[in-house]
Amino acid sequence: MLIKVKGNAEAVTTANNVSLSRYVRVFAAAAQTVTITAADAELSSSGSFLMPFGGVEIVEKQPTDTIASTGTLSCTPVAIRT
């Protein structure tokens, strides 16, 4: 998988749509819980997962969905190509 950076990394703790990006590279400098929340309450596709110390994940979300965490995440909007 290749990623294309679409913007600058943002420090995220509270709900943030990360530049309305569909794909977000998430880096956790400390172990924490990451929560993805759907912007459309009718879809109710909220969920959360635990990121370990030093963890990196590519998160797929709808552009208006938000990412939040129990600590500070580094979130970068990206595009992916497989």
C-alpha positions in Angstrom: 0.0 0.0 0.0 1.2 3.5 -0.9 0.1 6.6 0.8 0.0 10.2 -0.5 0.1 12.9 2.2 -2.7 15.4 1.6 -2.0 17.9 4.4 0.0 18.5 7.6 -0.1 16.4 10.7 -2.5 17.7 13.4 -2.4 17.1 17.1 -5.8 15.6 17.9 -7.4 15.0 21.3 -11.0 16.3 20.8 -13.4 15.5 17.9 -11.7 16.5 14.6 -12.5 15.6 11.0 -8.8 15.9 10.0 -9.3 18.2 7.0 -12.4 16.2 5.9 -10.1 13.4 4.8 -11.5 9.9 4.1 -8.2 8.2 5.1 -6.1 9.3 8.1 -2.7 8.1 9.2 -2.9 8.0 13.0 0.2 7.8 15.2 0.0 7.3 19.0 3.0 8.6 21.0 1.4 6.8 24.1 -1.1 4.0 24.5 -4.6 5.4 24.3 -8.2 4.8 23.2 -9.1 6.2 19.8 -12.8 7.0 19.1 -14.3 7.3 15.6 -17.7 9.0 15.6 -20.1 9.2 12.7 -21.2 12.8 11.9 -24.6 11.5 10.8 -26.4 10.2 13.9 -28.7 8.1 11.8 -25.7 6.0 10.7 -24.6 5.5 14.3 -21.4 3.8 13.3 -19.3 5.1 16.2 -16.6 2.8 17.5 -13.3 2.8 19.3 -10.1 0.9 19.5 -6.9 0.8 21.6 -3.7 2.2 20.0 -0.5 0.8 21.7 2.5 3.0 22.4 4.1 3.9 19.1 1.2 2.5 17.1 0.4 3.6 13.5 -2.8 2.9 11.7 -4.6 4.1 8.6 -8.2 4.8 9.5 -10.9 4.9 6.9 -13.9 7.2 7.7 -16.5 9.3 6.1 -15.2 12.9 5.5 -17.4 14.4 8.1 -16.8 11.7 10.7 -14.5 12.7 13.6 -11.5 11.2 15.4 -10.9 11.8 19.1 -8.7 10.2 21.8 -7.9 9.9 25.4 -4.5 11.5 24.7 -2.8 13.4 21.9 -2.7 11.7 18.5 -0.8 12.8 15.4 -3.3 12.6 12.6 -2.3 13.2 8.9 -4.8 13.3 6.0 -3.7 10.8 3.4 -4.9 9.1 0.2 -4.1 5.4 -0.3 -3.4 3.2 -3.3 -3.0 -0.5 -3.1 
